[in-house]
Amino acid sequence: MDGIVIAPVTQDTVPLLDAALRRLATDLGDDYLADQATLSAAICGPASGCFALLASSDEGTMGVVLVAPVFSTMRGGAGLFVSDLWVAASARGKGLARRLLAATLQEGARRHSARFLKLTVYHDNPGARASYDRLGFAASPDETNMFLTGAALETLRETL
């Protein structure tokens, strides 16, 4: 893993983040609805709600992580939700995901006094689940991810 530098994404590196997140979506078979302008506003804008880190070497982008702050009274403070984590195929199995998560904790502590990490792992991605288990992540049997989008979101928005 020599020669890999991990640094916060800046306005200039948003295109590299976008390309890596598109590869992640392809790898997972997910839709990719974000664009560079949206990523830029979310990460670099005056009201930025998240941050991202880019791992790069002479070979190009080796990994990225996209993170948003969260707060939990149950956990006693601020934490970080890792929404996206991608490592290039050539760098997998070499500890880069661990390094990205460690750098995320350092940056999150600096920005938000973060005390914990939270993430979601797909049921059909046992390799990722095994990696997170090895790092010490614990599944929460008491939680279910739920999302409100589309017409239901608009209906709720117009309730007041």
N, C-alpha and C positions, 0 to 999 in steps of 0.2 A: 504494500500500500504506500510505498514511498512515492513522493512527488505529488500527492493529492493534497490540495489546499481546500479548506472549508471556509466559506465566507458568506456574510449576509447578501441576499439578492438586492441589487440596486436597479435603478431605472435602466442602466445600460445592459444588465444581465437578465432582465425580464424575458427577452426572447429565448434565452437558453432554458430558463425555468419552464416557459410555455412548451417548448419542444420536448423537454423531459416529461412533463406531465401528460402530454399527448401520447408519448411512448408508454407510460404507465397505464393510461386508459386503454390503449390498444392491447397491452399485455393482459389486462383484466377483462377485456371485452366490454368495457363501460363506454357510455356516451361521454363526449367531452364538449361541454357547452360553454366553457370559459373562453375568453380571448385575451390578447395581450393588454388591451386597454383596461379590462376589468381587473386582471392580475396586477397591473401597475397601480391602479387606484387603491386596491386592497392592501398592497404591500408598501408602496412608496408615496401614496397620497397623503394630504393633510389630515384626513380622518382614517388613516390606515387601521384596519382591524386585525391584521395578522402579520406574520413575517415568514420569510423563507430563507433557507440556506442552500448554497450550491457547492457541491464537491467537484473540483475540476483538476485536471492534470494536463500534460502535454497532449494526451490522447483525446481531450475534450471533456464534456460533462460526464462525470462518473456517478453522480447521485444528486438527489434533491430531497428536501423535506419542506412541507408547507404546514404552518402551525397557527392556531388561533388561541388566544387566552380564554380561559373559563374560570369560574369561581364556584367553589363548593363549600357550603357551610359544614357538610358532613366531613369533608377532608380538611377543614380548618383554614382554607385560604385559596389563593390563586393556583391555577394549574395551566397546563397546555394541552390542547386537543390537536393531535397529529392527524390532520385530515388526509395527507398524502405523503408517502415515503417511497422513493424509487431509487434503485441501484442498477447501474448498467450490468448487463449479463457478464461482461468481462471482469467485473469487480465483485460479483456475488461470491459469498462464502469466504471472504477475506477480512471481514470485520468492519466494512464501511458503514453498514446500517447502524451498528453499535456506535461508531464514531459520530455519525450524523445525529443520533439521538443524544449522545453526550454533549455535543456542541449545541443542540437545541436546548438542553437543560441549562447550559451556561448562559446562552443568550436570553432564555426565558427568565432566568433568575435576575439577570441584569435589567431587563425591561419590565418585568411584571412580578418579581419576587416569587416566581413559580415554585411550587412545592411538590408537584406531581405531574405525571404524564398520563394521558388518556388517549386511546386509539380504538379503532374498529378494525377487525380482521374478518375477511369473508370466510364463510364456512367451507367454500370450495378451494381454499388456498392453504392446505395443510403445511406447506413449507414455511410460509410466513408465520403461521400460528406456532410452529415448532421453534422458530427463531425468537419470537416474542416470549414464549415459555422459558427458553434458555436464559433470556435476559432478566427474567423474574416478574414479567407482567402476569397478572392474575385476572382470569375472567370473572365478571360480575354476574352471577346467576339471577340477581334481583333486578337487572336492568334490561330493557329492550330499546333499541334505537327506533325512533319514530320520526317521521317527517311530514310536514304539511306543505303542499305545493299546489300549483295550478288554481283551479276554480275554488277549491276549499280554502286556500290561502286568501284569495281575493274576497271571498264571502266573509271570512273572519275579519279582514282588514276593514271592511265596510260596516262592521257591526256597530261601531260608536256613532 
